[in-house]
Amino acid sequence: MSPKILVFAGSARRGSLNKLLAAAAANRAREAGADVTLLDLDDYTMPIYHGDLEAREGVPDAARKLRKIFMEHHGLMIATPENNASVPAMLKNTLAWISRPDSGQNGTVPYQNKVA
C-alpha cells in the first residue's frame, strides 16, 4: 500500500515560491510511489479563528473539509515561508480551525499518527 501524502504551501499568494516547491515535492513523492494530494489553502477560505465565532457559528465548512482530507492521509508535507520570524498567519489559522473539536471528535484526531 502506498503512503498517502497531503502536500500544501503555507502561503496562498499566486506567485508563491512555496507553492512551486510544494508542487515539485508532490511530483517527487509521486515518482517515489506515494499517493499524493496537492491542495491550495486558498481554496479553503476561513475566517480568523475566534472562540466567540466558533461558539456562535461552529466550525466552518472549509475547516471540516480540510479536517476530513487530513484524516485520509498518512503524512503531511508543508512548504511554508517564515513571516516575521514566525508561522504565517494563514497556515496558523488553518491548523487552528482544523484542530477544533467537532462532531464529538477530539481536535487532535487529524494530526494523530501523522508524519510531517
TAZITA-V37389 format. One record per residue. N is the residue number from 1. RES is the residue in one small letter. BURIAL is 1 if it has 9 or more other C-alpha atoms within 8 Angstrom, else 0. Layout:
# TAZITA-V37389
n: {N	N}
res: {RES	RES}
burial: {BURIAL	BURIAL}
This chain:
# TAZITA-V37389
n: {1	2	3	4	5	6	7	8	9	10	11	12	13	14	15	16	17	18	19	20	21	22	23	24	25	26	27	28	29	30	31	32	33	34	35	36	37	38	39	40	41	42	43	44	45	46	47	48	49	50	51	52	53	54	55	56	57	58	59	60	61	62	63	64	65	66	67	68	69	70	71	72	73	74	75	76	77	78	79	80	81	82	83	84	85	86	87	88	89	90	91	92	93	94	95	96	97	98	99	100	101	102	103	104	105	106	107	108	109	110	111	112	113	114	115	116}
res: {m	s	p	k	i	l	v	f	a	g	s	a	r	r	g	s	l	n	k	l	l	a	a	a	a	a	n	r	a	r	e	a	g	a	d	v	t	l	l	d	l	d	d	y	t	m	p	i	y	h	g	d	l	e	a	r	e	g	v	p	d	a	a	r	k	l	r	k	i	f	m	e	h	h	g	l	m	i	a	t	p	e	n	n	a	s	v	p	a	m	l	k	n	t	l	a	w	i	s	r	p	d	s	g	q	n	g	t	v	p	y	q	n	k	v	a}
burial: {0	0	1	1	1	1	1	1	1	1	1	1	0	0	0	1	0	1	1	0	1	1	1	0	1	1	0	0	1	1	0	0	0	1	1	1	1	1	0	1	1	0	0	1	0	0	0	0	1	0	0	0	1	1	0	0	0	0	1	1	0	1	1	1	0	1	1	1	0	1	1	0	1	1	1	1	1	1	1	1	1	0	0	0	0	0	1	1	0	1	1	1	1	1	0	1	1	1	1	1	1	0	0	0	0	0	1	1	1	1	0	0	0	1	0	0}
